[in-house]
Amino acid sequence: MTRCVIIGGGVAAASTIAGLRDRGFDGDITLVGDEPHVPYERPPLSKEFLTGAWGLADIQINSPGWYADHGVVLALGVRAETVDVSNHCVVLSDDRVIDYDTVVLATGSRARVLPGFAGERVHAIRTVADTTRLVDRLERGRHLAILGGGFVGCEVAAVAVERGLQVTLFEPGDRVLQRIGATEIELAIGRVHAERGVDIRTGVHVTSMLETTAGVELTTTDGMVLCDDLLVGVGSIPNTEIAVQAGLNVSDGVTTDEFGRTSADDVFAIGDVASRFHPTHGRHIRVEHHDTAMRHGQYLARTLTGEPTAFTEEHYFWSHQYDHQIQSVGGHYSGPGTRVLRGSLHSLSLSVITMHENRIRSIVALDRPRDILQIRKLIGTPHNVTEAQLADEGFDLKSLAPPRQRPTTTRNRERVRA
């Protein structure tokens, strides 16, 4: 490989580029992105960037100068329209044609749009432009309605209520954050938001909206609500259009093997857009988390530089809301198991651990980073630990870690021979 084209503007693209250069690849790298910015981190868009604490330079993964220093050609503010797998070239929206030996699709995902929910006062968060537009509307005393109680909805609710806005959050399910699969933590976070002043309406569907000069009129299954602005946070859709055009296998994302290889030679997909085969789980999984996207890029750099490396790690994610942190490892385990509670809902410090067949399968934690640190090392490996031990706050999770092997030295070898 001497020519690599990477399509995308997020952490998956940036980590691939950094990994290639770190591993000594000195061929041509071209980065194509439809935004005018170099790759940046997206999690802060609903947190630090939204509050104004961080600016664009703070969320850029590497500065524009870094790419110049590392010989990366930037094609920003243009779309990759076509990947011609037969002729090994990419056609851009400005009619440029870039030849490749390898092309990497790191096109990410976009906010899901609901039919009939659009207007000047309707917002989503996926890009710098999205968040900048919303920031201008977050004035004290305004009323922000949020459709969807997932991570984006809850994170924006936390920022908005702390800035003095009235916040109403509609979640059609029974609880916020239901996708994390830990009822106790979902209830705890719902309680935190309610205590901070967020009006959480679970089990309520917003069926239509009407934008007027006075604001946004929402029709819900619980009556009419008038707000100044509406944030729609109901999930995302993978950006697979260019993969479909190229004739790749697509099913809830671009289908790849454990190495990131697609159904076409020399075409790889990573990050949010990739439905990647995970050997441990025995199925394809598409993950929309920063850590996974970053690691996809790191692993792919190894593969592209002659060291094929399958991605077998358990997926990790986190969310900051107010002064609380939610973390999870192994959240895509879908098999049977026993759930063990460590900590308490009352204290707002707890972990929910799933065990099956003497193995820890997953953990979701609220304000317990030490639990995450220790359990992350143990997921999937057999241990002689009981549910009672895991639930016991006095039990040292470090004791489950395998003993560290001392490095073999000349002195150690002599002692063994003696």
TORLOTI-637838 format. One line per field, with one value per residue: residue number from 1; x, y, z of N, C-alpha, C in turn; residue in one letter. Coordinates in steps of 0.05 Angstrom, whole numbers. Layout:
n: c(NUM,...)
n.u: c(X,...)
n.v: c(Y,...)
n.w: c(Z,...)
ca.u: c(X,...)
ca.v: c(Y,...)
ca.w: c(Z,...)
c.u: c(X,...)
c.v: c(Y,...)
c.w: c(Z,...)
res: c(A,...)
This chain:
n: c(1,2,3,4,5,6,7,8,9,10,11,12,13,14,15,16,17,18,19,20,21,22,23,24,25,26,27,28,29,30,31,32,33,34,35,36,37,38,39,40,41,42,43,44,45,46,47,48,49,50,51,52,53,54,55,56,57,58,59,60,61,62,63,64,65,66,67,68,69,70,71,72,73,74,75,76,77,78,79,80,81,82,83,84,85,86,87,88,89,90,91,92,93,94,95,96,97,98,99,100,101,102,103,104,105,106,107,108,109,110,111,112,113,114,115,116,117,118,119,120,121,122,123,124,125,126,127,128,129,130,131,132,133,134,135,136,137,138,139,140,141,142,143,144,145,146,147,148,149,150,151,152,153,154,155,156,157,158,159,160,161,162,163,164,165,166,167,168,169,170,171,172,173,174,175,176,177,178,179,180,181,182,183,184,185,186,187,188,189,190,191,192,193,194,195,196,197,198,199,200,201,202,203,204,205,206,207,208,209,210,211,212,213,214,215,216,217,218,219,220,221,222,223,224,225,226,227,228,229,230,231,232,233,234,235,236,237,238,239,240,241,242,243,244,245,246,247,248,249,250,251,252,253,254,255,256,257,258,259,260,261,262,263,264,265,266,267,268,269,270,271,272,273,274,275,276,277,278,279,280,281,282,283,284,285,286,287,288,289,290,291,292,293,294,295,296,297,298,299,300,301,302,303,304,305,306,307,308,309,310,311,312,313,314,315,316,317,318,319,320,321,322,323,324,325,326,327,328,329,330,331,332,333,334,335,336,337,338,339,340,341,342,343,344,345,346,347,348,349,350,351,352,353,354,355,356,357,358,359,360,361,362,363,364,365,366,367,368,369,370,371,372,373,374,375,376,377,378,379,380,381,382,383,384,385,386,387,388,389,390,391,392,393,394,395,396,397,398,399,400,401,402,403,404,405,406,407,408,409,410,411,412,413,414,415,416,417,418)
n.u: c(17,13,-18,-68,-135,-177,-242,-280,-292,-281,-261,-247,-225,-182,-151,-135,-101,-61,-42,-22,21,51,68,104,87,98,73,24,-28,-94,-144,-213,-266,-332,-344,-317,-276,-217,-212,-251,-269,-331,-363,-358,-393,-444,-434,-381,-368,-418,-429,-395,-346,-306,-273,-269,-216,-203,-229,-210,-177,-125,-84,-93,-42,-14,-29,-7,47,54,48,-3,-55,-107,-175,-224,-291,-316,-352,-345,-367,-368,-343,-303,-296,-276,-239,-207,-212,-233,-286,-297,-343,-328,-311,-259,-214,-188,-139,-131,-98,-116,-178,-212,-271,-297,-344,-382,-442,-508,-555,-618,-676,-741,-801,-837,-816,-784,-752,-736,-731,-720,-676,-616,-561,-500,-458,-407,-430,-485,-486,-466,-508,-549,-528,-534,-586,-594,-614,-623,-684,-712,-752,-735,-752,-741,-736,-731,-696,-643,-570,-552,-598,-603,-554,-554,-599,-579,-539,-571,-609,-576,-559,-601,-649,-717,-732,-761,-766,-782,-794,-810,-807,-802,-763,-707,-647,-651,-625,-577,-584,-587,-625,-626,-588,-609,-656,-632,-605,-649,-673,-634,-637,-689,-687,-654,-686,-706,-762,-785,-818,-839,-861,-891,-910,-890,-928,-935,-914,-917,-890,-890,-895,-892,-866,-854,-905,-923,-955,-975,-983,-999,-1022,-1019,-959,-922,-861,-798,-756,-738,-704,-686,-670,-664,-634,-589,-568,-530,-481,-485,-489,-449,-425,-466,-472,-423,-431,-424,-434,-486,-517,-551,-508,-441,-422,-371,-312,-276,-230,-242,-250,-287,-338,-313,-251,-195,-223,-243,-280,-295,-310,-370,-400,-391,-412,-389,-358,-355,-312,-317,-370,-394,-424,-446,-435,-455,-428,-435,-396,-345,-296,-293,-292,-243,-208,-218,-193,-140,-129,-138,-96,-54,-66,-64,-11,15,7,-41,-95,-146,-204,-222,-236,-277,-332,-331,-361,-377,-410,-420,-458,-482,-448,-437,-415,-426,-408,-392,-376,-373,-425,-453,-463,-509,-529,-553,-554,-536,-552,-515,-515,-474,-460,-507,-573,-593,-547,-527,-482,-461,-455,-474,-467,-460,-462,-444,-439,-393,-364,-351,-390,-407,-408,-441,-433,-443,-411,-368,-310,-267,-288,-300,-248,-223,-259,-260,-214,-225,-268,-301,-264,-252,-268,-261,-305,-358,-427,-442,-393,-380,-420,-408,-383,-337,-304,-245,-236,-189,-164,-181,-153,-105,-42,15,67,135,188,234,300,372,389,343,340,386,373,331,358,391)
n.v: c(-24,42,87,116,130,164,169,213,249,242,212,160,164,199,170,127,152,173,126,99,133,131,79,78,83,113,129,161,197,215,255,259,301,322,366,432,427,399,331,321,312,284,273,318,356,356,370,398,433,452,481,523,521,496,508,504,491,462,413,390,335,330,386,430,440,396,356,375,373,319,302,295,300,345,345,381,401,381,329,258,229,182,116,81,18,-16,13,33,86,149,194,262,313,361,345,326,271,218,171,106,56,33,45,76,75,118,143,153,172,201,247,220,237,258,252,311,339,393,456,526,529,478,428,387,348,336,356,408,454,444,445,497,527,514,532,587,593,579,611,639,627,613,561,496,439,370,315,250,207,190,187,236,269,270,291,342,363,367,407,450,460,475,523,554,547,527,460,408,340,289,221,163,112,74,93,138,131,77,41,25,-18,-26,-24,0,41,71,89,118,160,185,204,241,280,298,320,362,395,383,369,309,268,208,152,182,203,246,269,306,370,442,499,565,637,646,603,533,489,430,370,320,254,266,315,386,423,482,507,541,522,460,401,346,283,225,180,154,148,106,130,106,114,121,72,38,57,39,-14,-47,-96,-82,-74,-49,-13,-14,-76,-114,-156,-182,-154,-107,-108,-99,-123,-114,-115,-84,-44,-15,-9,30,50,87,75,23,-44,-90,-154,-189,-230,-252,-246,-270,-247,-194,-126,-60,-2,59,92,133,111,60,73,101,59,23,50,49,-7,-19,8,-24,-70,-51,-41,-89,-123,-158,-150,-171,-141,-150,-130,-112,-69,-1,54,121,173,240,274,329,328,275,210,162,96,41,-26,-79,-77,-99,-151,-202,-248,-299,-287,-269,-214,-171,-127,-76,-31,23,46,88,116,136,114,63,-2,-46,-111,-163,-233,-298,-367,-371,-327,-258,-216,-164,-95,-39,25,75,131,100,91,58,7,-2,0,-45,-88,-86,-111,-163,-183,-236,-275,-335,-340,-353,-330,-307,-287,-262,-243,-205,-168,-149,-93,-91,-128,-137,-121,-124,-170,-208,-205,-235,-261,-220,-233,-240,-207,-245,-250,-250,-260,-283,-331,-357,-366,-402,-446,-460)
n.w: c(0,-19,-25,12,24,67,89,125,186,241,305,291,239,250,288,257,219,253,275,229,214,261,259,219,166,105,60,15,45,44,71,71,84,99,130,147,182,214,239,298,367,385,432,470,447,468,519,546,502,491,537,531,555,528,466,393,382,427,422,377,351,331,313,255,235,251,215,168,181,183,133,110,65,62,47,56,73,29,-5,-8,-63,-94,-90,-130,-138,-176,-207,-167,-143,-115,-122,-114,-90,-114,-162,-163,-171,-135,-132,-102,-61,-17,15,68,102,144,159,198,234,231,261,276,239,250,214,199,241,241,232,248,302,318,337,331,354,328,300,300,280,291,348,358,338,373,422,419,431,483,531,595,628,583,552,541,505,503,462,474,517,518,518,493,499,556,572,548,574,626,620,602,644,684,665,674,646,634,630,596,589,545,545,514,536,598,631,633,594,580,546,569,602,658,708,760,757,716,741,782,755,731,777,795,754,760,812,802,774,723,684,676,633,628,589,553,490,437,388,346,319,318,292,313,316,369,391,397,388,419,408,450,479,528,529,509,497,502,479,476,444,412,422,386,401,385,372,321,252,211,165,108,54,13,16,-1,-53,-73,-75,-32,21,64,126,176,180,151,133,162,172,230,225,201,147,88,41,-7,-41,-12,13,73,134,191,260,277,232,219,219,254,257,317,349,402,416,374,332,288,307,314,339,373,400,427,446,423,368,365,379,337,295,312,313,259,235,249,220,167,162,158,202,215,257,298,323,387,435,493,490,510,544,565,603,623,669,701,762,759,736,687,669,627,611,565,548,506,514,507,527,575,647,714,752,792,846,867,917,926,908,937,954,908,885,853,823,770,757,711,713,688,684,717,700,692,655,641,661,689,715,764,783,802,789,802,806,752,731,753,740,685,668,676,649,616,629,667,737,807,839,879,876,923,941,902,911,960,990,1018,995,960,895,868,883,848,803,758,782,777,732,747,713,675,695,694,747,769,738,755,808,803,780,822)
ca.u: c(0,27,-38,-91,-155,-194,-266,-292,-280,-282,-239,-238,-207,-158,-134,-123,-79,-40,-31,-6,46,67,79,124,77,106,59,5,-53,-113,-168,-236,-287,-352,-343,-293,-257,-202,-227,-254,-283,-359,-376,-361,-413,-467,-425,-363,-371,-445,-429,-377,-321,-286,-277,-263,-188,-202,-240,-196,-160,-99,-87,-89,-13,-4,-33,13,73,55,45,-31,-69,-134,-196,-245,-313,-325,-363,-338,-391,-367,-320,-303,-279,-263,-216,-193,-210,-254,-294,-307,-364,-317,-302,-232,-212,-165,-133,-124,-92,-135,-196,-224,-297,-301,-364,-397,-471,-521,-578,-643,-695,-769,-818,-854,-803,-763,-757,-715,-729,-717,-647,-604,-532,-482,-435,-400,-451,-509,-483,-464,-535,-564,-517,-545,-614,-595,-615,-637,-712,-725,-762,-725,-763,-723,-750,-712,-681,-617,-547,-552,-619,-598,-531,-563,-617,-562,-527,-592,-621,-555,-558,-625,-671,-737,-727,-780,-755,-802,-783,-833,-803,-808,-741,-686,-623,-659,-608,-554,-591,-582,-649,-620,-574,-628,-673,-615,-601,-675,-677,-616,-647,-713,-679,-641,-707,-716,-789,-782,-844,-835,-886,-905,-902,-895,-939,-932,-906,-923,-873,-904,-878,-890,-849,-860,-928,-920,-978,-965,-1004,-1005,-1032,-1004,-937,-909,-834,-783,-740,-741,-681,-694,-648,-677,-616,-574,-569,-503,-478,-477,-496,-427,-421,-487,-465,-400,-440,-415,-454,-495,-539,-547,-480,-425,-414,-342,-303,-264,-207,-252,-251,-314,-342,-297,-222,-181,-242,-247,-299,-290,-325,-399,-413,-384,-425,-365,-360,-340,-308,-326,-399,-403,-444,-439,-444,-448,-425,-433,-381,-319,-273,-292,-283,-214,-193,-220,-172,-114,-127,-136,-69,-37,-73,-55,19,27,3,-70,-103,-175,-215,-236,-240,-304,-338,-331,-371,-381,-427,-419,-483,-477,-422,-438,-404,-435,-389,-400,-358,-386,-453,-466,-469,-538,-537,-565,-536,-546,-544,-505,-514,-452,-467,-536,-587,-596,-522,-519,-456,-468,-448,-490,-449,-473,-445,-456,-420,-368,-350,-363,-397,-410,-412,-449,-427,-448,-392,-350,-289,-249,-301,-295,-219,-217,-275,-253,-192,-234,-292,-298,-245,-264,-259,-274,-316,-386,-444,-440,-367,-382,-439,-396,-366,-311,-288,-226,-237,-162,-156,-189,-134,-84,-17,34,91,160,204,257,326,394,389,321,347,406,360,316,377,402)
ca.v: c(0,68,109,110,151,160,186,217,271,238,200,136,173,211,150,112,167,174,99,94,148,121,53,81,85,139,134,183,195,237,255,272,306,341,390,448,424,374,313,330,294,291,273,344,373,358,376,421,452,465,501,544,518,489,517,485,481,443,387,379,313,341,412,430,439,368,341,385,363,290,296,287,319,350,353,387,416,367,302,236,221,155,99,64,-4,-29,29,41,115,163,218,281,331,382,331,315,242,210,143,94,28,26,66,71,89,126,164,159,170,227,247,211,259,249,266,331,354,409,484,542,524,449,423,361,351,316,370,434,473,438,455,526,538,510,549,614,593,571,635,636,632,600,533,476,412,349,290,228,206,176,202,264,283,274,309,370,371,375,433,471,467,489,550,569,542,507,437,385,317,268,195,145,88,76,107,149,115,48,24,16,-44,-27,-9,16,65,87,103,138,184,199,219,264,301,309,337,387,412,374,357,284,256,182,140,202,206,271,260,325,396,465,522,590,660,644,580,507,475,401,353,295,237,277,342,405,436,503,511,560,506,431,384,318,264,198,161,162,131,105,143,84,119,116,43,27,64,23,-42,-63,-107,-63,-83,-33,-5,-28,-102,-120,-178,-172,-136,-83,-112,-100,-143,-106,-115,-59,-25,-21,9,31,70,85,65,-5,-66,-106,-180,-190,-259,-261,-248,-286,-233,-167,-106,-32,12,88,103,145,93,39,85,105,33,13,62,38,-35,-19,17,-48,-88,-40,-41,-116,-138,-161,-152,-171,-125,-169,-117,-106,-41,17,81,137,197,258,289,344,319,245,196,135,81,14,-44,-104,-72,-113,-179,-206,-275,-301,-280,-260,-186,-166,-98,-68,-4,26,67,111,131,145,103,35,-17,-69,-130,-187,-257,-322,-389,-364,-306,-232,-210,-136,-77,-11,37,104,142,79,86,37,-18,-4,-5,-73,-108,-85,-130,-190,-192,-258,-296,-350,-332,-366,-308,-311,-263,-248,-228,-181,-149,-140,-70,-96,-147,-123,-132,-128,-197,-226,-202,-256,-251,-209,-249,-225,-211,-263,-237,-269,-268,-302,-356,-370,-376,-426,-469,-468)
ca.w: c(0,-20,-25,30,26,90,87,151,202,270,318,277,218,262,300,235,208,273,277,205,215,284,252,198,138,94,35,13,60,39,88,59,104,88,146,141,204,217,257,325,385,386,458,483,435,486,546,549,480,494,559,524,569,508,439,372,385,450,415,354,360,325,301,226,230,255,190,149,190,179,104,104,47,72,28,75,62,4,0,-25,-77,-105,-88,-153,-128,-199,-215,-144,-141,-101,-136,-95,-99,-131,-186,-161,-170,-119,-134,-76,-58,5,23,94,106,173,154,222,233,233,278,264,235,250,195,210,262,229,234,259,331,323,338,336,360,315,289,312,271,306,375,358,333,398,443,416,441,511,548,620,627,560,556,522,507,492,454,476,542,515,528,484,512,584,575,542,596,649,614,600,670,700,654,682,629,640,613,596,573,538,540,511,552,627,645,616,590,581,530,583,613,687,718,783,749,701,761,797,738,730,803,795,737,772,835,791,762,697,683,661,628,617,578,538,462,423,363,325,328,301,299,310,325,398,399,385,401,417,415,463,490,555,526,493,511,487,487,458,426,414,415,379,406,383,360,297,228,199,139,91,27,-5,15,-18,-80,-81,-77,-8,38,85,143,199,178,131,144,161,189,255,218,188,118,76,20,-31,-37,-6,25,101,148,220,275,280,208,214,233,254,270,343,354,428,417,352,315,280,326,307,364,369,423,421,452,402,343,368,378,310,279,321,304,230,227,250,198,142,161,158,226,218,285,301,346,405,461,500,485,534,540,589,601,646,673,726,773,759,713,681,653,621,595,558,546,484,521,505,536,602,668,740,757,820,853,885,924,931,894,955,956,881,879,849,798,764,745,701,713,676,682,731,686,692,627,636,684,686,740,769,802,814,769,811,798,723,726,759,725,656,663,683,634,598,639,690,764,829,854,883,874,949,943,885,923,985,986,1030,979,943,868,858,889,826,781,758,793,757,730,749,689,678,695,699,775,773,727,772,832,795,776,848)
c.u: c(17,8,-62,-109,-173,-217,-279,-278,-281,-258,-229,-218,-180,-140,-121,-98,-56,-26,-13,21,64,80,97,114,84,94,40,-19,-69,-137,-189,-257,-306,-355,-318,-272,-241,-217,-227,-270,-312,-372,-378,-382,-437,-459,-407,-365,-398,-445,-412,-350,-299,-294,-269,-235,-186,-212,-227,-176,-130,-103,-84,-59,-2,-6,-13,41,76,48,17,-44,-98,-153,-221,-267,-323,-334,-349,-363,-392,-341,-322,-284,-265,-238,-200,-189,-235,-260,-307,-329,-354,-304,-272,-234,-186,-162,-125,-114,-111,-152,-210,-249,-300,-322,-383,-427,-482,-545,-603,-663,-723,-785,-836,-841,-779,-771,-734,-710,-725,-687,-640,-575,-516,-457,-430,-422,-477,-508,-481,-491,-551,-554,-529,-573,-616,-593,-632,-667,-727,-734,-752,-739,-743,-739,-729,-695,-657,-594,-547,-573,-614,-574,-538,-582,-600,-550,-548,-603,-601,-551,-583,-649,-692,-734,-749,-769,-776,-787,-806,-831,-809,-787,-723,-663,-629,-640,-584,-559,-584,-603,-642,-606,-592,-646,-657,-611,-627,-680,-659,-627,-672,-706,-666,-662,-716,-743,-788,-810,-840,-862,-902,-893,-909,-904,-937,-923,-915,-906,-889,-885,-874,-872,-857,-883,-925,-946,-967,-989,-1012,-1015,-1013,-982,-926,-881,-821,-767,-743,-715,-692,-669,-658,-660,-603,-577,-540,-502,-467,-481,-474,-420,-441,-480,-442,-407,-431,-439,-460,-518,-536,-518,-466,-415,-385,-336,-289,-240,-216,-255,-280,-316,-326,-268,-212,-199,-247,-267,-295,-308,-355,-412,-410,-401,-404,-369,-343,-337,-319,-356,-411,-424,-433,-451,-436,-449,-421,-419,-353,-296,-271,-282,-253,-199,-196,-198,-145,-109,-123,-108,-50,-41,-62,-25,31,24,-27,-78,-133,-182,-232,-242,-270,-308,-341,-344,-374,-400,-424,-445,-481,-449,-421,-426,-416,-415,-399,-379,-374,-416,-468,-469,-499,-547,-549,-545,-551,-535,-538,-503,-492,-456,-497,-547,-589,-571,-514,-491,-460,-458,-467,-473,-465,-454,-460,-434,-392,-351,-365,-366,-398,-412,-422,-446,-434,-429,-375,-328,-271,-261,-296,-267,-213,-233,-268,-232,-201,-256,-285,-279,-257,-252,-274,-285,-346,-401,-442,-415,-369,-400,-428,-377,-339,-293,-271,-226,-209,-153,-164,-169,-113,-58,2,59,116,176,228,283,347,394,367,328,367,393,344,335,388,381)
c.v: c(25,92,101,135,145,180,188,237,268,224,175,143,183,190,131,126,168,147,92,108,137,94,54,82,112,144,157,177,220,234,271,276,327,366,406,445,398,357,323,310,303,290,301,363,376,364,401,442,466,486,525,542,511,501,496,474,460,415,375,358,319,368,410,428,411,352,349,374,333,282,286,308,321,359,357,404,405,339,282,225,192,142,79,41,-18,-14,40,72,125,189,237,299,354,371,322,284,234,180,132,65,16,50,57,88,93,148,170,156,199,225,237,234,246,265,287,347,369,438,499,537,495,443,394,367,329,329,395,454,469,451,485,539,536,529,577,616,587,595,629,644,620,571,515,450,393,324,268,229,189,194,231,280,290,293,338,380,381,403,455,479,481,518,566,566,524,484,416,364,296,242,175,119,94,92,120,129,85,30,14,-11,-47,-11,9,42,83,103,124,163,199,215,243,286,314,328,363,405,405,361,333,272,229,171,159,204,234,263,280,352,417,488,547,613,660,622,555,494,445,388,327,279,245,306,360,418,458,507,531,545,477,418,356,301,236,178,172,141,130,116,122,90,113,86,29,32,46,-7,-59,-75,-88,-74,-70,-24,-21,-54,-107,-145,-165,-154,-110,-84,-114,-122,-137,-106,-86,-37,-33,-1,7,51,65,72,35,-24,-89,-133,-181,-220,-269,-265,-264,-274,-206,-146,-79,-16,42,101,111,126,71,50,90,80,20,24,52,10,-36,-11,-7,-66,-77,-38,-68,-132,-141,-167,-150,-155,-144,-156,-114,-76,-25,43,95,161,213,274,302,336,288,234,168,121,53,0,-69,-101,-86,-143,-183,-233,-275,-292,-271,-232,-183,-136,-94,-38,-2,49,92,129,144,137,73,24,-40,-87,-155,-210,-280,-343,-382,-343,-280,-223,-180,-121,-50,2,67,113,121,72,63,9,-23,-12,-34,-93,-109,-106,-159,-201,-215,-280,-309,-341,-347,-344,-313,-285,-248,-232,-202,-160,-137,-117,-73,-115,-131,-136,-137,-157,-217,-225,-224,-244,-241,-226,-232,-229,-229,-248,-258,-278,-288,-329,-371,-381,-401,-450,-478,-485)
c.w: c(0,-19,-9,30,49,88,114,167,232,281,304,254,230,274,279,224,227,275,253,207,238,277,227,170,127,66,36,30,53,57,75,80,94,106,141,163,202,237,286,341,387,413,472,471,452,514,546,527,482,516,552,538,549,481,418,375,407,442,390,364,354,310,270,219,233,229,169,156,184,150,97,87,57,50,45,62,35,12,-18,-37,-85,-98,-111,-147,-151,-207,-192,-143,-126,-116,-115,-107,-116,-156,-185,-160,-156,-122,-106,-80,-37,11,49,97,136,173,177,219,236,251,263,262,235,230,209,233,251,232,247,288,338,319,340,343,347,305,305,305,286,334,377,354,359,420,442,427,470,530,572,617,604,568,534,526,493,487,454,501,541,526,519,498,541,588,569,563,620,644,615,627,687,690,659,664,642,620,617,578,570,531,538,528,582,642,625,614,590,566,546,598,642,700,741,776,732,720,776,780,734,754,804,778,749,796,825,777,735,700,665,658,613,608,562,510,452,395,340,337,308,310,293,318,355,408,384,401,397,425,425,472,518,554,510,510,492,497,468,437,432,405,409,382,408,368,335,275,216,171,119,61,7,-6,-2,-47,-91,-83,-54,6,61,99,170,201,157,144,140,177,214,250,205,158,109,55,-6,-23,-31,4,54,112,178,233,274,256,204,232,233,268,295,350,381,429,394,334,308,299,315,333,358,393,415,424,431,376,343,365,351,293,286,311,273,221,229,226,172,140,165,183,231,247,288,326,363,432,467,497,511,527,567,582,626,646,701,737,775,734,711,663,649,605,590,554,524,489,522,514,564,623,693,745,787,824,873,891,928,915,911,955,930,875,877,823,795,747,736,701,700,674,693,717,689,663,622,662,675,714,741,791,817,794,776,803,768,717,731,743,696,649,665,665,615,607,663,716,785,848,856,880,900,951,926,897,948,980,998,1015,959,915,857,862,866,803,782,769,771,757,731,723,694,675,699,727,780,762,744,797,826,792,803,863)
res: c(M,T,R,C,V,I,I,G,G,G,V,A,A,A,S,T,I,A,G,L,R,D,R,G,F,D,G,D,I,T,L,V,G,D,E,P,H,V,P,Y,E,R,P,P,L,S,K,E,F,L,T,G,A,W,G,L,A,D,I,Q,I,N,S,P,G,W,Y,A,D,H,G,V,V,L,A,L,G,V,R,A,E,T,V,D,V,S,N,H,C,V,V,L,S,D,D,R,V,I,D,Y,D,T,V,V,L,A,T,G,S,R,A,R,V,L,P,G,F,A,G,E,R,V,H,A,I,R,T,V,A,D,T,T,R,L,V,D,R,L,E,R,G,R,H,L,A,I,L,G,G,G,F,V,G,C,E,V,A,A,V,A,V,E,R,G,L,Q,V,T,L,F,E,P,G,D,R,V,L,Q,R,I,G,A,T,E,I,E,L,A,I,G,R,V,H,A,E,R,G,V,D,I,R,T,G,V,H,V,T,S,M,L,E,T,T,A,G,V,E,L,T,T,T,D,G,M,V,L,C,D,D,L,L,V,G,V,G,S,I,P,N,T,E,I,A,V,Q,A,G,L,N,V,S,D,G,V,T,T,D,E,F,G,R,T,S,A,D,D,V,F,A,I,G,D,V,A,S,R,F,H,P,T,H,G,R,H,I,R,V,E,H,H,D,T,A,M,R,H,G,Q,Y,L,A,R,T,L,T,G,E,P,T,A,F,T,E,E,H,Y,F,W,S,H,Q,Y,D,H,Q,I,Q,S,V,G,G,H,Y,S,G,P,G,T,R,V,L,R,G,S,L,H,S,L,S,L,S,V,I,T,M,H,E,N,R,I,R,S,I,V,A,L,D,R,P,R,D,I,L,Q,I,R,K,L,I,G,T,P,H,N,V,T,E,A,Q,L,A,D,E,G,F,D,L,K,S,L,A,P,P,R,Q,R,P,T,T,T,R,N,R,E,R,V,R,A)
